[in-house]
Amino acid sequence: MPALTASLQPPAGQVLVTQALASGVQIYDCAAKADGSGPAWIFRAPEATLVSRTGKPLGTHYAGPTWEALDGSKVVGQVKASTPSPAPATAIPWLLLSAKSNSGAGVFADVRSILRISTEDGVVPDSPCTADILGASLQVFYKATYLFYR
């Protein structure tokens, strides 16, 4: 596992339950900025499939952010810490998330923290979001490793 900054360390006492490799897209919408300063690409949601290191299907990752296992269990996270990836110009940040809610009786039912590391790609491209394309969306390919702790 790559070296992690102190801010990305899961809370003391939590243990790794499972890990998943994600492959999918980060979705961005061309929308007006909340401060009224013009349009910008705004992150909407991820859409990714999750597999084990051996390629076995594990589930999906989508808006929330939510991770849903094939066994029906889910965890919804909220960002606690973020640090730039080793390649910040092209790869989305590494994150530590805490569980906001859990459901089901499976692998994600008692997850307390999620760590996103080893990201590849996913950064919104340099193409401008302008008034004439408001409402447009972009899907940007990405990969990441998610580590789940309880």
C-alpha positions in Angstrom: 0.0 0.0 0.0 1.3 3.5 -0.8 2.5 5.7 2.1 -0.4 7.8 3.5 -0.4 11.2 5.0 -1.6 11.3 8.7 -4.9 12.9 7.6 -5.8 9.8 5.5 -5.2 7.3 8.3 -8.4 5.5 9.3 -9.3 6.0 13.0 -7.2 3.9 15.5 -8.7 0.5 16.2 -10.4 0.1 12.8 -9.3 -2.9 10.7 -9.3 -3.5 7.0 -12.4 -5.6 6.0 -12.1 -5.7 2.2 -10.7 -3.8 -0.7 -12.1 -3.1 -4.2 -10.7 -1.9 -7.5 -13.0 0.6 -9.1 -13.2 1.3 -12.8 -15.7 3.8 -14.2 -16.3 7.5 -14.7 -16.5 10.7 -12.8 -19.4 12.7 -14.1 -19.2 16.5 -14.4 -22.0 19.0 -15.4 -21.5 22.4 -17.0 -23.5 24.5 -14.6 -23.7 28.0 -13.1 -21.4 28.4 -10.1 -23.2 28.9 -6.8 -21.5 32.3 -6.2 -22.8 33.6 -9.6 -19.4 34.1 -11.0 -20.2 32.2 -14.2 -20.3 28.6 -15.4 -17.9 25.8 -14.4 -17.6 22.0 -14.5 -19.2 20.8 -11.3 -18.7 17.2 -10.1 -22.0 15.3 -10.0 -21.3 11.7 -9.2 -19.1 8.6 -9.9 -20.3 5.5 -11.7 -18.0 2.6 -11.3 -17.9 -1.2 -11.0 -16.1 -2.8 -8.1 -14.0 -5.9 -8.4 -11.6 -7.8 -6.2 -7.9 -7.9 -6.9 -8.5 -11.2 -8.7 -11.2 -9.7 -10.8 -14.2 -11.1 -9.0 -17.3 -8.8 -9.2 -18.0 -7.1 -5.9 -20.6 -4.4 -6.6 -21.0 -0.8 -7.7 -20.1 2.7 -6.7 -22.4 5.7 -7.4 -23.9 9.0 -6.2 -24.0 9.5 -2.5 -21.2 8.6 -2.5 -22.5 5.0 -2.2 -20.8 1.6 -2.4 -23.2 -1.3 -2.9 -22.1 -4.9 -2.7 -23.6 -7.7 -4.7 -24.9 -9.1 -1.4 -27.2 -6.0 -1.1 -25.3 -4.2 1.7 -24.5 -0.5 1.2 -22.4 2.2 2.8 -22.8 5.9 2.1 -19.8 8.0 2.9 -18.9 11.6 3.7 -15.5 13.1 3.0 -13.3 13.6 6.1 -10.0 14.3 4.5 -8.5 14.9 1.0 -5.0 15.0 -0.3 -3.8 15.5 -3.9 -2.9 12.4 -5.7 0.8 11.9 -6.7 -0.4 13.1 -10.2 -2.8 15.9 -9.4 -3.0 17.3 -12.9 -4.6 14.1 -14.2 -5.7 11.9 -11.2 -8.5 12.8 -8.7 -7.5 13.3 -5.0 -7.1 10.5 -2.4 -9.8 10.6 0.2 -10.7 9.4 3.7 -14.5 9.1 4.1 -16.5 8.1 7.2 -19.7 6.1 7.0 -22.8 8.3 7.1 -25.1 5.3 6.8 -25.1 1.6 6.3 -27.8 -0.9 5.2 -28.2 -4.6 4.5 -26.5 -7.5 6.1 -23.3 -8.1 4.1 -19.8 -6.9 3.5 -20.6 -3.1 3.7 -23.1 -3.4 6.6 -20.6 -2.4 9.3 -18.0 -0.4 7.4 -17.0 2.7 9.3 -14.3 4.3 7.0 -13.5 4.2 3.3 -10.1 5.1 1.9 -9.7 6.0 -1.8 -6.1 5.7 -3.0 -4.1 4.8 -6.1 -6.3 7.0 -8.3 -5.8 7.2 -12.1 -7.4 9.9 -14.2 -10.8 11.4 -13.4 -9.9 15.0 -13.4 -12.2 17.3 -15.4 -10.4 18.1 -18.7 -9.3 21.6 -19.6 -12.2 22.1 -22.1 -14.1 25.2 -21.1 -17.6 25.2 -19.6 -19.2 28.2 -21.2 -22.7 29.7 -21.2 -23.5 28.2 -24.6 -23.0 24.6 -23.3 -24.7 25.0 -19.9 -26.4 21.7 -19.0 -23.8 19.6 -20.9 -22.1 16.7 -19.0 -18.8 15.0 -19.3 -17.9 11.4 -18.3 -14.2 11.2 -17.4 -12.7 7.7 -17.0 -11.1 6.9 -13.7 -9.7 4.0 -11.6 -9.1 3.8 -7.9 -8.6 1.4 -5.1 -11.1 1.6 -2.2 -10.2 0.2 1.2 -13.1 -0.5 3.6 -12.5 -0.5 7.4 -14.7 -1.4 10.4 
